[in-house]
Amino acid sequence: RSVGGRGVGLNGKRWRRRRIANMGEETKTAAGAEGSKEAKTPSDFLRHVVGRPVVVKLLNGAIYQGVLACLDGYMNIAMEQTEEYVGGSKNKYIGDAFIRGNNVLYISAQKR
């Protein structure tokens, strides 16, 4: 239950909702000398990494590396050239893969 931004979590511990400062505001990019600005939100990141190599970690601990083909608002992910890693070692080459969004722990961009 939440009252005035405070509540009790499922584990019985109290929590307090905090406002995230500067979320979605424009910030300077690494090329700050030119004075260009770019919004830094999760959706901007995801749009930026479509077509690039990514690492996707699932809630069960499996890791998938490949090229992000597309994704939707539910974080359902389509990947190409996908490899599966379990326990830190390569398990198999999958090729094209579709991952349901509710299984995703995180998406991370890889260097090319």
Backbone torsions as a table, in degrees:
resi	resn	phi	psi	omega
1	ARG	NA	144.7	-177.4
2	SER	-124.4	129.7	176.3
3	VAL	-133.7	118.4	177.5
4	GLY	60.8	35.1	177.9
5	GLY	84.1	2.6	178.6
6	ARG	-118.8	155.4	179.8
7	GLY	-169.6	-172.6	179.0
8	VAL	-121.6	127.2	-179.6
9	GLY	-76.7	178.8	-179.0
10	LEU	-63.3	-28.5	-179.4
11	ASN	-87.4	5.5	177.9
12	GLY	87.6	-7.2	179.7
13	LYS	-82.2	146.4	178.4
14	ARG	-77.8	146.0	176.7
15	TRP	-136.2	158.5	178.0
16	ARG	-131.6	127.9	-179.5
17	ARG	-71.9	130.4	178.6
18	ARG	-116.1	144.5	177.2
19	ARG	-81.4	133.7	178.3
20	ILE	-84.1	118.2	-176.8
21	ALA	-71.7	137.6	173.6
22	ASN	64.9	19.4	-179.7
23	MET	-67.0	122.5	176.6
24	GLY	83.8	-1.2	178.0
25	GLU	-77.8	158.6	177.9
26	GLU	-74.7	136.8	177.9
27	THR	-131.2	160.3	179.0
28	LYS	-73.5	142.3	177.3
29	THR	-84.6	-179.7	178.7
30	ALA	-62.4	-26.6	177.6
31	ALA	-88.9	50.8	-175.8
32	GLY	-64.1	-20.0	-179.8
33	ALA	-63.6	-31.8	179.5
34	GLU	-80.9	-12.3	178.7
35	GLY	77.8	16.1	179.0
36	SER	-75.5	149.6	179.3
37	LYS	-124.7	150.7	-177.1
38	GLU	-147.4	135.4	177.8
39	ALA	-71.2	140.0	-178.9
40	LYS	-117.6	85.2	176.2
41	THR	-124.6	163.0	178.4
42	PRO	-58.1	-39.1	-179.9
43	SER	-67.6	-33.6	175.3
44	ASP	-64.5	-41.9	177.6
45	PHE	-60.1	-46.8	-177.6
46	LEU	-64.8	-39.1	176.3
47	ARG	-64.0	-34.6	-177.8
48	HIS	-70.1	-32.4	-174.1
49	VAL	-94.2	-3.4	176.4
50	VAL	-62.6	129.1	-177.7
51	GLY	88.5	2.8	-178.9
52	ARG	-116.9	161.6	177.1
53	PRO	-67.4	135.6	179.3
54	VAL	-137.2	163.4	171.1
55	VAL	-116.9	128.6	178.5
56	VAL	-118.9	121.6	177.4
57	LYS	-105.5	133.2	-179.6
58	LEU	-96.7	164.7	-179.4
59	LEU	-61.8	-27.9	179.8
60	ASN	-82.0	0.1	177.2
61	GLY	97.6	-11.0	178.7
62	ALA	-70.0	145.6	-179.8
63	ILE	-121.1	134.0	178.1
64	TYR	-119.4	129.5	176.3
65	GLN	-117.3	134.7	179.6
66	GLY	177.0	-168.3	-179.6
67	VAL	-97.4	126.9	179.5
68	LEU	-73.4	113.1	-178.5
69	ALA	-83.6	-48.9	177.9
70	CYS	-167.2	167.1	175.2
71	LEU	-153.1	163.7	-179.2
72	ASP	-122.0	-173.2	-177.0
73	GLY	-66.5	-18.4	177.7
74	TYR	-91.9	5.3	-176.9
75	MET	67.0	20.8	169.1
76	ASN	-66.0	134.7	-170.5
77	ILE	-121.7	133.6	170.1
78	ALA	-110.9	129.3	-178.4
79	MET	-127.8	153.6	175.9
80	GLU	-120.1	158.1	178.9
81	GLN	51.8	45.2	-171.4
82	THR	-87.6	136.5	174.2
83	GLU	-120.2	139.9	179.4
84	GLU	-102.9	133.4	177.1
85	TYR	-121.1	128.3	177.5
86	VAL	-127.2	127.0	-179.0
87	GLY	65.7	26.4	177.0
88	GLY	87.1	-8.4	179.3
89	SER	-116.2	151.3	-178.3
90	LYS	-66.1	124.5	-179.4
91	ASN	-91.0	-51.9	178.9
92	LYS	-165.4	161.5	173.1
93	TYR	-91.3	127.6	-177.0
94	ILE	-103.7	-35.3	-175.4
95	GLY	88.1	-117.8	177.6
96	ASP	-83.1	134.2	-177.8
97	ALA	-139.5	149.8	173.6
98	PHE	-124.6	126.8	-178.3
99	ILE	-118.4	125.9	178.3
100	ARG	-69.9	134.9	-171.6
101	GLY	-61.0	-30.8	-177.1
102	ASN	-73.7	-5.8	176.5
103	ASN	-94.8	-7.4	-172.9
104	VAL	-83.7	127.2	173.7
105	LEU	-88.0	-48.8	175.9
106	TYR	-156.9	161.6	173.1
107	ILE	-122.8	131.2	-179.8
108	SER	-128.8	136.8	178.2
109	ALA	-77.7	142.2	176.4
110	GLN	-106.4	156.3	171.9
111	LYS	-74.6	147.0	-178.6
112	ARG	-72.7	NA	NA
